Amino acid sequence: MVKMFTAYTEEVDDVESAVAEILEQIDISGLSDASVGILFCHREFLESGVAGGLCARLPFAVIGMTTMAGATDAGYSAFMLNLAVLSGDDVVFRTAVTEALTAGNAGEAMAAAYGAARAQLPGDPAFIISFFPFLHDISSADVLKHLDAACGGIPVWGSVASGTDMSYAGTGIIENGRFHEKSAVLLLLHGPLEPEFIVASIPDRNIGDHGALITESDGCILKKVNGVPLLSYFEDAGIVMRIGQDNTTLPLLVDYGDGSKPVALAVYALTPENWAVCGGEVPEGAFFFCGEIDKEGIMESAGDALAQIQKVEGKPCLLMLPCVTRFIMMTPEQDEEMRVVAETLGTGRPFVFALSGGEICPVQDGSGVRRNRHHNFTFSACLF
């Protein structure tokens, strides 16, 4: 069985003090030889040397990403470094980082990184934890599609990096204390692990009654619905979208027609052709429903996720990655979701919570097969 130990610090200026604070919370001398770290922090912890100094003191690999805010079972804050250490005698952990990803090399780069890590395992991983960068020339959903192809559909859970605002400037992934703006990082977990994946996004009451058929699309680009241009459909529905404005607060609930629950996706941008660049795949033949995100719905879905988490037994490791949009939409009570998580779960079990720039979480289709999906607006959790 894998055990998880957590620690945090808000010390961003003094490397030695920050490292000492972390090491006071986790006794690394008592860990198994099979251990790995997962780290979430503001970019400032990398620039000051705290993240690098900490990783240099740890006798195992560390992966992670930048985030806007986070929490552990010991506390929560809009500005902190969180560390989770996984350790166990009957597991094997292997990490890998890709080269800088582009639209042209993402498939080969992801296959190479996965292959290098997989070659060091005695068998296929039970699942994969991965953190992606935010890229402008290739969608995170396409990066996930390449990883899914490389690993043969093994469950992938993780996130796109988030930052201090919705521009995604200065975001990236962390690999042994090093910052990578355009690379992805992988953690392969091998052993007797049976992960449980939880997603909760938009309450049913915040989802429209009338769906639209996607009649023309290209990957994550939505062009026509019900046979008419996308913006014409939205205008008839009373929804105004414009190039250059922030359209990310309109959730699209996409039903892929495979028996899985609809996936919430954001519209990241409009192209000059007035096509929508979405946060995940929008295949022709799928239906979508327009949703609404509000404070009440955010807290309702958080409560749903927490209720599901509390029903899971025998899985001591808990990682949570809710969408950063949820945090921003809660303004001025931005900490409310973290507060409820901390109060609900208490200090009886270790957990780490960080804000996601795009949630990567498998969903089960009608045949019981897990399908790797990219989500937005979602409270995502992994237990194992």
VENZI-V160369 format. One record per residue. N is the residue number from 0. RES is the residue in one small letter. SS is DSSP state (H for helix, E for strand, - for the rest). PHI is phi in whole degrees, 0 to 359 (999 if undefined). OMEGA is omega as a letter, one per 40 degrees, with the letter a starting at -180 (NA if undefined). Layout:
# VENZI-V160369
n,res,ss,phi,omega
N,RES,SS,PHI,OMEGA
N,RES,SS,PHI,OMEGA
This chain:
# VENZI-V160369
n,res,ss,phi,omega
0,m,-,999,i
1,v,-,274,i
2,k,E,251,i
3,m,E,237,i
4,f,E,237,a
5,t,E,236,i
6,a,E,205,i
7,y,E,208,i
8,t,E,212,i
9,e,-,249,i
10,e,-,278,a
11,v,-,253,a
12,d,-,261,a
13,d,-,257,a
14,v,H,299,a
15,e,H,296,i
16,s,H,294,a
17,a,H,295,i
18,v,H,297,i
19,a,H,298,i
20,e,H,296,i
21,i,H,296,a
22,l,H,289,i
23,e,H,288,a
24,q,H,269,a
25,i,-,231,i
26,d,-,274,a
27,i,H,290,i
28,s,H,290,a
29,g,H,263,a
30,l,-,276,i
31,s,-,292,i
32,d,-,298,i
33,a,-,270,a
34,s,E,219,i
35,v,E,206,a
36,g,E,248,i
37,i,E,235,a
38,l,E,236,i
39,f,E,233,i
40,c,E,196,i
41,h,-,294,i
42,r,H,303,a
43,e,H,299,i
44,f,H,292,i
45,l,H,280,a
46,e,H,293,a
47,s,-,280,a
48,g,-,94,a
49,v,H,296,a
50,a,H,298,i
51,g,H,294,i
52,g,H,296,i
53,l,H,295,a
54,c,H,299,i
55,a,H,294,a
56,r,H,272,a
57,l,-,265,a
58,p,-,274,i
59,f,-,206,a
60,a,-,289,i
61,v,E,227,i
62,i,E,237,i
63,g,E,171,a
64,m,E,200,i
65,t,E,283,a
66,t,-,209,a
67,m,-,277,a
68,a,-,199,a
69,g,E,197,a
70,a,E,204,i
71,t,E,227,i
72,d,-,295,i
73,a,-,264,a
74,g,E,163,a
75,y,E,217,a
76,s,E,194,i
77,a,-,281,a
78,f,-,213,i
79,m,-,200,i
80,l,E,256,i
81,n,E,247,i
82,l,E,232,i
83,a,E,246,i
84,v,E,246,i
85,l,E,261,a
86,s,E,210,i
87,g,-,192,a
88,d,-,271,a
89,d,-,247,a
90,v,E,230,i
91,v,E,230,i
92,f,E,248,i
93,r,E,221,i
94,t,E,244,i
95,a,E,204,i
96,v,E,237,i
97,t,-,277,i
98,e,-,290,i
99,a,-,303,a
100,l,-,271,i
101,t,-,224,i
102,a,-,298,a
103,g,-,278,a
104,n,-,245,a
105,a,H,301,a
106,g,H,297,a
107,e,H,293,a
108,a,H,294,i
109,m,H,293,i
110,a,H,297,a
111,a,H,293,a
112,a,H,294,i
113,y,H,298,a
114,g,H,299,a
115,a,H,294,i
116,a,H,287,a
117,r,H,297,a
118,a,-,295,a
119,q,-,265,i
120,l,-,254,i
121,p,-,282,i
122,g,-,188,i
123,d,-,297,i
124,p,-,290,i
125,a,-,291,i
126,f,E,195,a
127,i,E,232,i
128,i,E,253,a
129,s,E,221,i
130,f,E,238,a
131,f,E,252,i
132,p,-,278,i
133,f,-,269,a
134,l,-,242,a
135,h,-,265,a
136,d,-,255,i
137,i,-,208,a
138,s,-,282,i
139,s,H,296,i
140,a,H,296,i
141,d,H,289,i
142,v,H,299,i
143,l,H,297,i
144,k,H,299,i
145,h,H,293,i
146,l,H,294,i
147,d,H,301,i
148,a,H,293,a
149,a,H,293,a
150,c,H,265,i
151,g,-,74,i
152,g,-,85,i
153,i,-,301,a
154,p,-,304,i
155,v,E,238,i
156,w,E,232,i
157,g,E,164,a
158,s,E,194,i
159,v,E,270,a
160,a,-,299,i
161,s,-,238,a
162,g,-,221,a
163,t,-,274,i
164,d,-,205,a
165,m,-,277,i
166,s,-,282,a
167,y,-,65,i
168,a,-,292,i
169,g,-,76,i
170,t,-,270,i
171,g,-,176,a
172,i,E,252,a
173,i,E,240,i
174,e,E,221,a
175,n,-,53,i
176,g,-,86,i
177,r,E,264,a
178,f,E,263,i
179,h,E,233,a
180,e,-,279,a
181,k,-,232,i
182,s,-,256,i
183,a,-,252,i
184,v,E,233,a
185,l,E,237,i
186,l,E,233,i
187,l,E,263,a
188,l,E,245,a
189,h,E,246,i
190,g,E,144,a
191,p,-,283,a
192,l,-,248,i
193,e,-,234,a
194,p,-,292,i
195,e,E,244,a
196,f,E,246,a
197,i,E,232,i
198,v,E,227,i
199,a,E,218,a
200,s,-,235,a
201,i,-,254,i
202,p,-,302,a
203,d,H,304,a
204,r,H,292,i
205,n,H,260,i
206,i,E,246,a
207,g,-,298,a
208,d,-,277,a
209,h,-,252,i
210,g,-,269,i
211,a,E,236,i
212,l,E,274,i
213,i,E,283,a
214,t,E,253,i
215,e,E,208,a
216,s,E,201,i
217,d,E,213,a
218,g,-,65,a
219,c,-,263,a
220,i,E,259,a
221,l,E,262,a
222,k,E,251,a
223,k,E,226,i
224,v,E,228,a
225,n,-,52,i
226,g,-,80,a
227,v,E,238,i
228,p,E,305,a
229,l,H,305,a
230,l,H,295,i
231,s,H,295,i
232,y,H,298,a
233,f,H,296,a
234,e,H,297,i
235,d,H,296,i
236,a,-,272,i
237,g,-,80,a
238,i,-,253,a
239,v,-,258,i
240,m,-,231,a
241,r,-,223,i
242,i,-,297,i
243,g,-,92,i
244,q,-,266,i
245,d,-,279,i
246,n,-,254,a
247,t,-,282,a
248,t,-,266,i
249,l,-,256,i
250,p,-,285,i
251,l,E,251,i
252,l,E,267,a
253,v,E,262,i
254,d,E,260,a
255,y,-,280,i
256,g,-,76,a
257,d,-,250,i
258,g,-,90,i
259,s,-,277,i
260,k,-,294,i
261,p,-,303,a
262,v,E,255,i
263,a,E,278,i
264,l,E,232,i
265,a,-,260,i
266,v,E,264,a
267,y,E,285,a
268,a,E,195,i
269,l,E,249,i
270,t,-,280,i
271,p,-,302,i
272,e,-,275,a
273,n,-,67,i
274,w,-,266,a
275,a,E,262,i
276,v,E,269,a
277,c,E,261,a
278,g,-,282,i
279,g,-,205,a
280,e,-,293,i
281,v,-,231,a
282,p,-,289,i
283,e,-,299,a
284,g,-,97,i
285,a,-,277,i
286,f,E,252,i
287,f,E,226,i
288,f,E,236,i
289,c,E,281,i
290,g,E,240,i
291,e,-,222,i
292,i,-,248,i
293,d,-,217,a
294,k,H,299,a
295,e,H,295,i
296,g,H,292,i
297,i,H,298,a
298,m,H,290,i
299,e,H,294,i
300,s,H,290,i
301,a,H,297,i
302,g,H,297,i
303,d,H,298,i
304,a,H,298,a
305,l,H,295,i
306,a,H,296,i
307,q,H,295,i
308,i,H,299,a
309,q,H,292,i
310,k,H,278,a
311,v,-,278,a
312,e,-,242,i
313,g,-,76,i
314,k,-,233,a
315,p,-,281,a
316,c,-,257,a
317,l,E,227,i
318,l,E,241,a
319,m,E,231,a
320,l,E,224,i
321,p,E,284,a
322,c,E,295,i
323,v,H,296,i
324,t,H,299,i
325,r,H,300,i
326,f,H,298,a
327,i,H,291,a
328,m,H,292,i
329,m,-,277,a
330,t,-,308,e
331,p,-,270,a
332,e,-,258,a
333,q,-,298,a
334,d,-,279,a
335,e,H,300,a
336,e,H,295,i
337,m,H,298,i
338,r,H,298,a
339,v,H,295,i
340,v,H,300,a
341,a,H,298,a
342,e,H,289,a
343,t,H,289,a
344,l,H,276,i
345,g,-,65,a
346,t,-,254,a
347,g,-,282,i
348,r,-,220,i
349,p,-,288,i
350,f,-,208,i
351,v,E,229,a
352,f,E,230,i
353,a,E,216,a
354,l,-,274,a
355,s,E,254,i
356,g,-,268,a
357,g,-,159,a
358,e,E,269,i
359,i,E,249,a
360,c,E,205,i
361,p,E,292,i
362,v,E,233,a
363,q,E,268,i
364,d,-,275,a
365,g,-,295,i
366,s,-,265,a
367,g,-,87,i
368,v,-,273,i
369,r,E,281,i
370,r,E,247,i
371,n,E,288,a
372,r,E,228,i
373,h,E,256,a
374,h,E,237,i
375,n,-,228,i
376,f,-,65,a
377,t,-,256,i
378,f,E,268,a
379,s,E,247,i
380,a,E,220,i
381,c,E,226,i
382,l,E,237,i
383,f,-,201,NA
